Amino acid sequence: MLPDQPPTFRQPDPAERPWWWRLEDSAGSEVEVAGELAGQRFPSQADAESWVGEIWADLAAEGVDQVTLFEQDRQVYGPMSLHA
């Protein structure tokens, strides 16, 4: 039997990247986005926050009004508006 593939050759599992943003409309319903904006997961809270700080305008252009940060299934904070 072969050993598991090293992390560099496989997609990380949710335990390795537990931080993620739920993308929402103004009513709090989840918004589906396409491409590289969808389904992003992060190894740390700082990485997740940096990502949303860099990409918030693109998310807003896709119809996202607010975001909520999660670590696994635990809501950390939010919703946080993407509008000034």
Order of alpha helices (4+ residues) and beta strands (2+ residues): beta-beta-alpha-beta-beta
